Amino acid sequence: MDVILAGHNIDYDIIREIAAERPERQDLTPETVAAAYARISRYPRPVNELRRIARGEVEKARASNRNIVFEMGHSSIAEHAVFNLDVLGVSRLLVEEIEKFRLASYTEKSQRYVLLQDDFVIPAEIRQAGLEEDFVAAVRMQNRFYHEFYEKLRPHVFARNPELAADPANKSLLEGWAKEDARYVLALATETQLGMTVNARNIELMIRRLAACPLAEANEYSRRLYDATRDVAPSLVRYTEPTAYDRETREALRAQAAEIVATMAPELSGSQGETGKCPERPAGSAGEKDGLVRLIEATSGADETVVAALLHSSSPLPLARCREIAAGIDGAGKEALVKTSLRRMKAYDAAPREFEHVGLTFELTISATCFAQVKRHRMATITVQDYDPALGVTVPPAVAAVGMERPFREVCARSEEMWEMIRRVSPAAAAYVLTNAHRRRVAMRLSARELYHMARVRADGHAQWDIRETALQMVNEGRKVMPLTLMLASGKDGFDSLYERTFAGKD
């Protein structure tokens, strides 16, 4: 056995320095690694030798890539070329589009830790509609209130947590709690930045899909992403123009859905009416979550399905026979087998993979702040509706506690007036002016194993309160339909006590 380091990430400035000093070098590209790995299946030479050959024949390596990836259709070869990209000066709304791509890694500037400096994006659609002045006034109004809220929330947070406040080391933590609640009034146009690591295959897909997005900012991002990568790996990033599938499918679905709703549920089809007016916003107390997390569907007989999966992976029997056996095991027997699979689990362990055989579908009605965290769970299937002011806003309890709920809601209402002005001329761009408090409906399908992971990081006491309340409700709803499977689903901070209650000190 031998394990050889074939490469690793280095800063692009270093690569450019080497290229400037040695202009004759043509091998400063990830294409050679992709070409060498593509040849593994057809050549008897050791892979490290294939890499050496590819480095000495860059044009041949590129030709090989073009043939294998684009002629033969083995696109996975492009996944061996990986890029690190700095993304600056983009809106929070665009980041939601970028992070729809699951096979990439993102680290984003956090509004929980960084105090806003009043930077925001002015969408091209709004400039073209002649609404720039009104839009800027609305966002600056939001930003003024953000700073006002923060100044009120900061002393409140310190006063509510005197033990933590007594230690100067906790200053940043407590200030972060104030920032994370103040940010609910910020617009989705707020400027941010992120670091992104993505392979060439997914860069190509990202370029193509975002070129078809209705947002002008997404189209510009697509062009800039292509410009940043095309000369580095030209043999791996080629199909960058949006197809009719990318461009037209979503709009065609919207049109057809509108026809179906008008026919089958006419009382709902005019919910925003021809004038675009939203129905009255539902009343609700600050931070209220009742009715905002709904379990729509779950695997029937989930616990029994998991028991069958555990039998299948632990015996030589066919799955059909394992399901027959599982159906005949009484409740205590099922519980004993599931407990055996979990008995040695620690707070950092993933649930058994057999738990992926069962799943749950939730509809979440959540704030933009909460969605920004939900979308990070890329092993789940997540689809969304547009942000809709008719769904109301999520008001942080701390905002109400310092007597600022009324001005908070006034800011949101004035933002909605601007939303309506933009929506009339450019529906896709209207969401830019909505706040982090505004809500959207999210359909989320995830396996029981992924719900374990979500609970560990989002139902934990250190998680932000909005996503924590959502995760706790998801776990509670899930336990009603698969109590054995989800018996140890909890936040990290509650795992040990839940484990003790579950196993009652048994070995």
KOLZAVEX-291854 format. One line per field, with one value per residue (C-alpha): residue number from 1; residue in three letters; x, y, z. Coordinates in steps of 0.1 Angstrom, whole numbers. Layout:
gutor	(NUM; ...) .
dokol	(ala; ...) .
X	(X; ...) .
Y	(Y; ...) .
Z	(Z; ...) .
END
This chain:
gutor	(1; 2; 3; 4; 5; 6; 7; 8; 9; 10; 11; 12; 13; 14; 15; 16; 17; 18; 19; 20; 21; 22; 23; 24; 25; 26; 27; 28; 29; 30; 31; 32; 33; 34; 35; 36; 37; 38; 39; 40; 41; 42; 43; 44; 45; 46; 47; 48; 49; 50; 51; 52; 53; 54; 55; 56; 57; 58; 59; 60; 61; 62; 63; 64; 65; 66; 67; 68; 69; 70; 71; 72; 73; 74; 75; 76; 77; 78; 79; 80; 81; 82; 83; 84; 85; 86; 87; 88; 89; 90; 91; 92; 93; 94; 95; 96; 97; 98; 99; 100; 101; 102; 103; 104; 105; 106; 107; 108; 109; 110; 111; 112; 113; 114; 115; 116; 117; 118; 119; 120; 121; 122; 123; 124; 125; 126; 127; 128; 129; 130; 131; 132; 133; 134; 135; 136; 137; 138; 139; 140; 141; 142; 143; 144; 145; 146; 147; 148; 149; 150; 151; 152; 153; 154; 155; 156; 157; 158; 159; 160; 161; 162; 163; 164; 165; 166; 167; 168; 169; 170; 171; 172; 173; 174; 175; 176; 177; 178; 179; 180; 181; 182; 183; 184; 185; 186; 187; 188; 189; 190; 191; 192; 193; 194; 195; 196; 197; 198; 199; 200; 201; 202; 203; 204; 205; 206; 207; 208; 209; 210; 211; 212; 213; 214; 215; 216; 217; 218; 219; 220; 221; 222; 223; 224; 225; 226; 227; 228; 229; 230; 231; 232; 233; 234; 235; 236; 237; 238; 239; 240; 241; 242; 243; 244; 245; 246; 247; 248; 249; 250; 251; 252; 253; 254; 255; 256; 257; 258; 259; 260; 261; 262; 263; 264; 265; 266; 267; 268; 269; 270; 271; 272; 273; 274; 275; 276; 277; 278; 279; 280; 281; 282; 283; 284; 285; 286; 287; 288; 289; 290; 291; 292; 293; 294; 295; 296; 297; 298; 299; 300; 301; 302; 303; 304; 305; 306; 307; 308; 309; 310; 311; 312; 313; 314; 315; 316; 317; 318; 319; 320; 321; 322; 323; 324; 325; 326; 327; 328; 329; 330; 331; 332; 333; 334; 335; 336; 337; 338; 339; 340; 341; 342; 343; 344; 345; 346; 347; 348; 349; 350; 351; 352; 353; 354; 355; 356; 357; 358; 359; 360; 361; 362; 363; 364; 365; 366; 367; 368; 369; 370; 371; 372; 373; 374; 375; 376; 377; 378; 379; 380; 381; 382; 383; 384; 385; 386; 387; 388; 389; 390; 391; 392; 393; 394; 395; 396; 397; 398; 399; 400; 401; 402; 403; 404; 405; 406; 407; 408; 409; 410; 411; 412; 413; 414; 415; 416; 417; 418; 419; 420; 421; 422; 423; 424; 425; 426; 427; 428; 429; 430; 431; 432; 433; 434; 435; 436; 437; 438; 439; 440; 441; 442; 443; 444; 445; 446; 447; 448; 449; 450; 451; 452; 453; 454; 455; 456; 457; 458; 459; 460; 461; 462; 463; 464; 465; 466; 467; 468; 469; 470; 471; 472; 473; 474; 475; 476; 477; 478; 479; 480; 481; 482; 483; 484; 485; 486; 487; 488; 489; 490; 491; 492; 493; 494; 495; 496; 497; 498; 499; 500; 501; 502; 503; 504; 505; 506; 507) .
dokol	(met; asp; val; ile; leu; ala; gly; his; asn; ile; asp; tyr; asp; ile; ile; arg; glu; ile; ala; ala; glu; arg; pro; glu; arg; gln; asp; leu; thr; pro; glu; thr; val; ala; ala; ala; tyr; ala; arg; ile; ser; arg; tyr; pro; arg; pro; val; asn; glu; leu; arg; arg; ile; ala; arg; gly; glu; val; glu; lys; ala; arg; ala; ser; asn; arg; asn; ile; val; phe; glu; met; gly; his; ser; ser; ile; ala; glu; his; ala; val; phe; asn; leu; asp; val; leu; gly; val; ser; arg; leu; leu; val; glu; glu; ile; glu; lys; phe; arg; leu; ala; ser; tyr; thr; glu; lys; ser; gln; arg; tyr; val; leu; leu; gln; asp; asp; phe; val; ile; pro; ala; glu; ile; arg; gln; ala; gly; leu; glu; glu; asp; phe; val; ala; ala; val; arg; met; gln; asn; arg; phe; tyr; his; glu; phe; tyr; glu; lys; leu; arg; pro; his; val; phe; ala; arg; asn; pro; glu; leu; ala; ala; asp; pro; ala; asn; lys; ser; leu; leu; glu; gly; trp; ala; lys; glu; asp; ala; arg; tyr; val; leu; ala; leu; ala; thr; glu; thr; gln; leu; gly; met; thr; val; asn; ala; arg; asn; ile; glu; leu; met; ile; arg; arg; leu; ala; ala; cys; pro; leu; ala; glu; ala; asn; glu; tyr; ser; arg; arg; leu; tyr; asp; ala; thr; arg; asp; val; ala; pro; ser; leu; val; arg; tyr; thr; glu; pro; thr; ala; tyr; asp; arg; glu; thr; arg; glu; ala; leu; arg; ala; gln; ala; ala; glu; ile; val; ala; thr; met; ala; pro; glu; leu; ser; gly; ser; gln; gly; glu; thr; gly; lys; cys; pro; glu; arg; pro; ala; gly; ser; ala; gly; glu; lys; asp; gly; leu; val; arg; leu; ile; glu; ala; thr; ser; gly; ala; asp; glu; thr; val; val; ala; ala; leu; leu; his; ser; ser; ser; pro; leu; pro; leu; ala; arg; cys; arg; glu; ile; ala; ala; gly; ile; asp; gly; ala; gly; lys; glu; ala; leu; val; lys; thr; ser; leu; arg; arg; met; lys; ala; tyr; asp; ala; ala; pro; arg; glu; phe; glu; his; val; gly; leu; thr; phe; glu; leu; thr; ile; ser; ala; thr; cys; phe; ala; gln; val; lys; arg; his; arg; met; ala; thr; ile; thr; val; gln; asp; tyr; asp; pro; ala; leu; gly; val; thr; val; pro; pro; ala; val; ala; ala; val; gly; met; glu; arg; pro; phe; arg; glu; val; cys; ala; arg; ser; glu; glu; met; trp; glu; met; ile; arg; arg; val; ser; pro; ala; ala; ala; ala; tyr; val; leu; thr; asn; ala; his; arg; arg; arg; val; ala; met; arg; leu; ser; ala; arg; glu; leu; tyr; his; met; ala; arg; val; arg; ala; asp; gly; his; ala; gln; trp; asp; ile; arg; glu; thr; ala; leu; gln; met; val; asn; glu; gly; arg; lys; val; met; pro; leu; thr; leu; met; leu; ala; ser; gly; lys; asp; gly; phe; asp; ser; leu; tyr; glu; arg; thr; phe; ala; gly; lys; asp) .
X	(0; 11; -7; 8; -2; -11; -19; -35; -49; -24; -31; -36; -13; 15; 6; 7; 41; 55; 39; 55; 89; 86; 64; 74; 55; 21; 14; 0; -35; -57; -65; -34; -47; -81; -65; -42; -71; -92; -66; -65; -93; -75; -38; -17; 9; 9; -13; 17; 34; 2; 3; 39; 31; 1; 22; 47; 19; -6; -22; -26; -41; -65; -75; -80; -103; -123; -128; -136; -157; -176; -175; -177; -198; -177; -183; -171; -135; -141; -147; -110; -103; -112; -112; -112; -131; -134; -169; -173; -199; -229; -263; -278; -305; -279; -261; -294; -292; -255; -259; -286; -257; -251; -218; -197; -185; -193; -182; -201; -197; -220; -244; -243; -207; -199; -216; -232; -214; -244; -232; -259; -265; -286; -301; -299; -337; -344; -322; -338; -373; -364; -369; -333; -339; -369; -351; -320; -341; -359; -327; -311; -342; -338; -301; -307; -331; -306; -281; -308; -320; -284; -278; -309; -303; -267; -272; -303; -283; -256; -282; -300; -267; -249; -227; -214; -211; -189; -161; -146; -139; -176; -180; -179; -203; -229; -225; -231; -264; -274; -263; -281; -314; -308; -302; -338; -345; -318; -327; -319; -300; -274; -239; -219; -190; -181; -154; -164; -147; -162; -151; -150; -181; -202; -187; -200; -234; -234; -224; -252; -280; -273; -271; -307; -318; -342; -320; -295; -271; -271; -264; -234; -221; -223; -202; -176; -174; -167; -141; -123; -120; -121; -83; -73; -92; -106; -109; -132; -155; -172; -209; -218; -248; -282; -303; -340; -345; -327; -343; -379; -389; -395; -417; -436; -444; -455; -479; -493; -496; -516; -540; -545; -551; -575; -595; -592; -591; -604; -608; -569; -559; -564; -546; -525; -552; -546; -535; -508; -522; -513; -540; -540; -509; -517; -515; -489; -467; -430; -411; -443; -437; -471; -483; -451; -435; -458; -450; -466; -455; -433; -424; -452; -441; -408; -395; -403; -385; -354; -355; -357; -327; -307; -315; -305; -271; -263; -274; -272; -310; -326; -343; -378; -373; -359; -391; -412; -392; -394; -432; -434; -412; -431; -426; -401; -380; -380; -369; -342; -327; -328; -313; -284; -277; -276; -263; -226; -234; -218; -229; -205; -215; -237; -268; -265; -268; -298; -317; -316; -342; -369; -377; -399; -413; -419; -434; -416; -428; -397; -378; -350; -327; -339; -337; -301; -293; -318; -303; -269; -283; -274; -281; -318; -340; -351; -375; -389; -416; -408; -406; -442; -451; -485; -468; -459; -426; -406; -399; -370; -383; -355; -368; -402; -384; -367; -400; -390; -416; -438; -410; -397; -430; -433; -400; -412; -445; -426; -403; -434; -447; -414; -417; -451; -437; -408; -430; -452; -423; -398; -413; -380; -362; -389; -374; -342; -360; -376; -360; -344; -376; -398; -409; -412; -426; -400; -406; -379; -375; -348; -339; -341; -303; -301; -327; -303; -275; -298; -309; -273; -262; -296; -315; -284; -284; -256; -277; -294; -329; -349; -334; -333; -371; -376; -354; -369; -404; -392; -378; -409; -431; -408; -409; -447; -443; -410; -404; -378; -358; -355; -351; -317; -323; -313; -289; -254; -260; -289; -276; -260; -291; -314; -291; -292; -331; -333; -309; -315; -279; -280; -247) .
Y	(0; 36; 69; 98; 134; 144; 181; 206; 241; 269; 306; 318; 348; 322; 305; 338; 346; 313; 319; 353; 339; 309; 320; 288; 266; 254; 229; 253; 240; 214; 199; 177; 160; 155; 140; 117; 104; 99; 76; 53; 31; 25; 26; 1; 27; 38; 69; 91; 83; 93; 126; 132; 124; 148; 176; 173; 172; 198; 202; 165; 164; 191; 172; 141; 159; 174; 139; 121; 148; 163; 136; 104; 121; 111; 145; 132; 137; 175; 170; 163; 200; 221; 259; 283; 315; 348; 362; 399; 426; 403; 406; 382; 375; 363; 342; 322; 314; 306; 282; 262; 242; 214; 200; 230; 245; 280; 302; 334; 367; 365; 392; 376; 386; 415; 449; 463; 491; 502; 484; 472; 463; 484; 460; 469; 462; 489; 514; 507; 511; 546; 535; 538; 569; 553; 520; 536; 556; 525; 505; 534; 537; 500; 505; 534; 513; 484; 506; 520; 485; 473; 502; 492; 455; 455; 467; 445; 414; 422; 428; 396; 376; 390; 360; 360; 398; 396; 380; 404; 373; 370; 406; 395; 367; 389; 417; 390; 381; 417; 419; 387; 401; 436; 421; 410; 445; 445; 441; 411; 437; 439; 433; 403; 381; 345; 320; 291; 259; 241; 216; 224; 203; 223; 256; 249; 240; 271; 294; 279; 279; 314; 328; 317; 332; 362; 384; 406; 402; 365; 369; 392; 367; 340; 360; 369; 333; 322; 349; 339; 302; 298; 303; 280; 250; 256; 219; 213; 244; 246; 243; 276; 289; 284; 258; 262; 239; 263; 294; 285; 256; 276; 303; 276; 259; 292; 298; 263; 263; 295; 280; 249; 269; 292; 261; 239; 265; 298; 312; 310; 321; 358; 358; 387; 399; 418; 448; 428; 437; 411; 397; 409; 397; 371; 383; 368; 375; 382; 350; 329; 296; 279; 266; 276; 241; 214; 178; 170; 135; 107; 72; 49; 25; 42; 24; -9; 1; 11; -22; -41; -20; -28; -65; -64; -48; -71; -105; -124; -122; -104; -71; -85; -113; -87; -67; -98; -105; -69; -69; -99; -84; -69; -34; -43; -63; -34; -10; -33; -35; 2; 8; -16; 6; 37; 25; 34; 68; 100; 136; 139; 106; 104; 83; 49; 51; 27; 57; 72; 47; 67; 104; 133; 162; 195; 228; 256; 292; 309; 342; 349; 348; 312; 302; 313; 286; 259; 261; 250; 215; 204; 167; 176; 184; 220; 239; 273; 298; 335; 357; 368; 398; 382; 355; 381; 388; 371; 396; 387; 384; 407; 435; 433; 432; 465; 481; 483; 460; 488; 507; 473; 464; 499; 495; 461; 477; 506; 480; 462; 494; 496; 459; 465; 494; 472; 441; 460; 466; 439; 410; 391; 420; 429; 407; 428; 454; 429; 423; 393; 392; 385; 350; 324; 289; 261; 225; 204; 166; 150; 116; 107; 106; 141; 153; 139; 161; 191; 186; 183; 217; 236; 224; 230; 257; 276; 278; 310; 311; 312; 281; 264; 268; 255; 225; 216; 216; 195; 169; 170; 164; 137; 118; 115; 93; 75; 75; 47; 60; 96; 86; 103; 133; 164; 193; 185; 201; 179; 147; 133; 138; 124; 93; 87; 89; 66; 39; 44; 36; 2; -10) .
Z	(0; -7; -2; -21; -17; -53; -45; -22; -22; -24; -26; -62; -57; -51; -84; -102; -87; -100; -134; -136; -126; -149; -179; -198; -173; -186; -158; -132; -137; -120; -155; -153; -122; -138; -169; -150; -129; -161; -174; -144; -157; -191; -184; -164; -153; -116; -111; -98; -131; -150; -132; -142; -179; -178; -163; -192; -219; -208; -242; -246; -211; -221; -253; -232; -208; -236; -251; -219; -203; -232; -260; -238; -211; -181; -163; -130; -142; -138; -101; -95; -104; -73; -70; -40; -49; -30; -36; -26; -29; -33; -17; 8; -17; -43; -17; -14; -51; -49; -20; -37; -52; -28; -39; -28; 5; 17; 46; 47; 65; 95; 105; 139; 145; 121; 127; 96; 79; 58; 26; 3; -33; -56; -82; -118; -122; -96; -113; -147; -132; -119; -83; -71; -49; -32; -27; -12; 11; 23; 29; 47; 69; 77; 85; 108; 128; 128; 146; 169; 178; 184; 208; 227; 226; 236; 273; 275; 266; 291; 318; 311; 314; 344; 350; 314; 314; 345; 324; 298; 276; 269; 255; 218; 225; 241; 215; 189; 205; 202; 166; 157; 168; 154; 119; 116; 103; 76; 39; 18; -4; 24; 10; 21; 11; 12; 5; -18; -26; -56; -83; -120; -128; -104; -114; -149; -136; -114; -143; -165; -140; -126; -162; -165; -131; -134; -112; -131; -101; -106; -144; -135; -110; -136; -160; -134; -122; -158; -163; -131; -140; -178; -184; -155; -167; -202; -210; -180; -180; -214; -214; -197; -217; -201; -218; -225; -196; -173; -187; -192; -169; -138; -155; -174; -141; -125; -154; -154; -116; -118; -142; -121; -89; -107; -118; -88; -60; -73; -38; -35; -69; -62; -29; -41; -65; -97; -78; -61; -27; 0; 23; 58; 77; 103; 139; 161; 191; 189; 181; 178; 161; 165; 132; 114; 115; 100; 94; 60; 55; 70; 60; 70; 97; 100; 131; 115; 83; 103; 122; 88; 75; 106; 102; 65; 71; 100; 85; 52; 46; 16; 25; 17; 43; 68; 64; 70; 102; 114; 110; 134; 161; 190; 203; 229; 204; 179; 207; 218; 183; 177; 211; 203; 172; 194; 227; 221; 205; 217; 210; 181; 164; 133; 135; 117; 79; 81; 94; 59; 48; 64; 59; 68; 48; 66; 55; 74; 74; 85; 85; 61; 91; 99; 62; 60; 85; 72; 37; 50; 55; 20; 25; 27; -2; 1; -22; -15; -24; -29; 2; 9; 32; 37; 58; 84; 101; 129; 157; 180; 216; 227; 204; 222; 256; 250; 239; 202; 186; 173; 155; 143; 127; 112; 95; 81; 69; 52; 36; 23; 7; -12; -21; -37; -58; -71; -75; -100; -124; -115; -95; -92; -77; -51; -24; -22; 0; 24; 57; 74; 95; 65; 59; 31; 29; 27; 18; 34; 29; 51; 63; 100; 100; 87; 113; 139; 125; 123; 159; 171; 157; 156; 186; 208; 234; 215; 183; 173; 189; 157; 141; 175; 180; 144; 149; 183; 167; 138; 163; 184; 154; 141; 174; 171; 140; 146; 184; 183; 154; 169; 205; 208; 185; 204; 206; 217; 251; 259; 245; 277; 298; 271; 268; 305; 305; 275; 287; 325; 333; 315; 299) .
END
